[in-house]
Amino acid sequence: RHIGQSFEKIAIHYLVSQQYEIINQNFYCRYGEIDIIAKKKTLNNYRGKGEQKPQQIPIEYKIGYRKQRRIIKSTQFFLHKYQITNVYIQFDVIIVKNNRIKHLKNAFLS
């Protein structure tokens, strides 16, 4: 958990440097968790991923269909809870690896 939090801090620092406004962090609900909710012109959900050592499978492929569905359901819950309407939602992934950032915009669709 501590390692994941350090990756999230790096991702947040990156987003703020790119003029994103952080709306919420570590939003939990019965469907799952959204690591970072930010907006620039759109409401963007971020699944932060990081790794310490090389893996066989590239980290960007580790957010499978089930995880995507949980993130989408969590987003719907967030929007309903805070009565947010008429926004374009974009699901992005930020990968932190070897202190480098890879920002995958529109990584998956709802």
Backbone hydrogen bonds in HBPLUS format (Angstrom, degrees):
<---DONOR---> <-ACCEPTOR-->    atom                        ^
c    i                          cat <-CA-CA->   ^        H-A-AA   ^      H-
h    n   atom  resd res      DA  || num        DHA   H-A  angle D-A-AA Bond
n    s   type  num  typ     dist DA aas  dist angle  dist       angle   num
A0005-GLN N   A0001-ARG O   2.96 MM   4  6.26 149.8  2.05 148.8 156.9     1
A0006-SER N   A0002-HIS O   3.14 MM   4  6.47 148.1  2.24 143.7 151.6     2
A0006-SER N   A0003-ILE O   3.12 MM   3  5.20 120.1  2.50  95.6 110.2     3
A0007-PHE N   A0003-ILE O   3.10 MM   4  6.48 152.3  2.18 149.5 156.9     4
A0008-GLU N   A0004-GLY O   2.96 MM   4  6.24 151.2  2.05 144.6 153.1     5
A0009-LYS N   A0005-GLN O   2.95 MM   4  6.22 153.3  2.03 146.6 153.1     6
A0010-ILE N   A0006-SER O   3.17 MM   4  6.43 154.4  2.24 142.3 148.4     7
A0011-ALA N   A0007-PHE O   2.97 MM   4  6.26 158.9  2.01 148.1 154.1     8
A0012-ILE N   A0008-GLU O   2.81 MM   4  6.05 158.0  1.85 153.8 159.7     9
A0013-HIS N   A0009-LYS O   2.94 MM   4  6.09 163.1  1.97 147.5 152.3    10
A0014-TYR N   A0010-ILE O   2.97 MM   4  6.21 157.1  2.02 147.6 153.9    11
A0015-LEU N   A0011-ALA O   2.90 MM   4  6.19 164.1  1.92 151.5 155.3    12
A0016-VAL N   A0012-ILE O   2.91 MM   4  6.10 169.7  1.92 160.5 162.3    13
A0017-SER N   A0013-HIS O   3.00 MM   4  6.17 153.4  2.07 143.6 151.3    14
A0018-GLN N   A0014-TYR O   3.06 MM   4  6.36 125.4  2.37 140.0 154.8    15
A0018-GLN N   A0015-LEU O   2.97 MM   3  5.00 137.1  2.16  97.2 110.1    16
A0020-TYR N   A0015-LEU O   2.97 MM   5  5.27 160.6  2.01 143.7 142.7    17
A0019-GLN N   A0016-VAL O   3.03 MM   3  5.05 153.3  2.11 114.0 113.4    18
A0021-GLU N   A0039-LYS O   2.76 MM  18  5.23 172.6  1.76 152.2 154.2    19
A0039-LYS N   A0021-GLU O   2.83 MM  18  5.23 147.6  1.93 140.3 151.2    20
A0023-ILE N   A0037-ILE O   2.66 MM  14  5.36 153.4  1.73 146.9 155.2    21
A0024-ASN N   A0037-ILE O   3.13 MM  13  5.03 155.9  2.19 136.1 138.6    22
A0037-ILE N   A0024-ASN O   2.82 MM  13  5.03 160.3  1.86 156.4 151.7    23
A0026-ASN N   A0035-ASP O   2.74 MM   9  4.43 164.0  1.77 127.8 128.6    24
A0027-PHE N   A0034-ILE O   2.95 MM   7  5.19 139.5  2.12 159.4 154.2    25
A0034-ILE N   A0027-PHE O   2.94 MM   7  5.19 150.1  2.03 140.4 150.1    26
A0029-CYS N   A0032-GLY O   2.99 MM   3  5.54 149.1  2.09 159.5 167.9    27
A0032-GLY N   A0029-CYS O   3.20 MM   3  5.54 140.7  2.37 108.0 117.8    28
A0036-ILE N   A0046-TYR O   3.30 MM  10  5.04 159.9  2.34 141.6 141.9    29
A0046-TYR N   A0036-ILE O   2.82 MM  10  5.04 158.5  1.86 163.0 161.5    30
A0038-ALA N   A0044-ASN O   2.88 MM   6  5.21 165.6  1.90 156.7 160.3    31
A0044-ASN N   A0038-ALA O   2.62 MM   6  5.21 166.8  1.64 166.6 169.0    32
A0040-LYS N   A0042-THR O   3.24 MM   2  5.51 143.9  2.37 142.5 150.0    33
A0043-LEU N   A0088-TYR O   3.14 MM  45  6.24 153.5  2.21 167.0 172.6    34
A0090-GLN N   A0043-LEU O   3.05 MM  47  6.38 153.8  2.13 155.3 158.8    35
A0045-ASN N   A0090-GLN O   2.98 MM  45  6.41 158.0  2.03 158.3 165.1    36
A0092-ASP N   A0045-ASN O   2.87 MM  47  5.96 159.1  1.92 166.8 173.7    37
A0047-ARG N   A0092-ASP O   3.32 MM  45  6.84 148.4  2.43 145.5 153.1    38
A0049-LYS N   A0094-ILE O   3.03 MM  45  6.31 160.6  2.06 168.1 168.0    39
A0096-VAL N   A0049-LYS O   2.89 MM  47  6.32 159.3  1.94 156.0 162.8    40
A0061-TYR N   A0058-PRO O   3.00 MM   3  5.82 162.2  2.03 125.6 130.8    41
A0062-LYS N   A0059-ILE O   3.02 MM   3  5.31 165.9  2.04 115.4 118.8    42
A0068-GLN N   A0064-GLY O   2.92 MM   4  6.17 161.2  1.96 156.1 162.3    43
A0069-ARG N   A0065-TYR O   2.94 MM   4  6.20 157.9  1.99 151.6 157.1    44
A0070-ARG N   A0066-ARG O   3.03 MM   4  6.33 153.4  2.10 146.5 153.5    45
A0071-ILE N   A0067-LYS O   2.95 MM   4  6.23 156.5  2.00 151.8 158.2    46
A0072-ILE N   A0068-GLN O   2.90 MM   4  6.14 159.7  1.94 152.9 158.7    47
A0073-LYS N   A0069-ARG O   2.90 MM   4  6.11 164.4  1.92 150.4 154.4    48
A0074-SER N   A0070-ARG O   2.87 MM   4  5.99 156.7  1.92 145.0 152.0    49
A0075-THR N   A0071-ILE O   2.89 MM   4  6.07 149.2  1.98 143.9 152.4    50
A0076-GLN N   A0072-ILE O   2.96 MM   4  6.28 157.4  2.01 150.3 156.0    51
A0077-PHE N   A0073-LYS O   2.96 MM   4  6.22 154.7  2.03 146.4 153.4    52
A0078-PHE N   A0074-SER O   2.86 MM   4  6.12 157.4  1.91 146.9 153.2    53
A0079-LEU N   A0075-THR O   2.89 MM   4  6.14 166.8  1.91 157.7 160.1    54
A0080-HIS N   A0076-GLN O   3.00 MM   4  6.17 160.0  2.04 145.6 151.2    55
A0081-LYS N   A0077-PHE O   2.79 MM   4  5.96 166.3  1.81 155.7 159.9    56
A0082-TYR N   A0078-PHE O   3.02 MM   4  6.18 162.5  2.05 153.8 157.3    57
A0084-ILE N   A0079-LEU O   2.86 MM   5  4.87 160.2  1.90 142.5 147.6    58
A0083-GLN N   A0080-HIS O   3.18 MM   3  4.88 160.5  2.22  99.8 105.1    59
A0107-ALA N   A0091-PHE O   2.70 MM  16  5.89 129.7  1.95 152.3 168.7    60
A0093-VAL N   A0104-LEU O   2.99 MM  11  5.10 156.9  2.04 139.6 147.1    61
A0104-LEU N   A0093-VAL O   2.78 MM  11  5.10 168.1  1.80 170.4 168.2    62
A0095-ILE N   A0102-LYS O   2.83 MM   7  5.02 168.2  1.85 150.0 153.9    63
A0102-LYS N   A0095-ILE O   2.87 MM   7  5.02 152.8  1.94 145.2 152.8    64
A0097-LYS N   A0100-ARG O   2.96 MM   3  5.29 160.2  2.00 149.2 154.8    65
A0100-ARG N   A0097-LYS O   2.92 MM   3  5.29 150.6  2.00 111.4 120.6    66
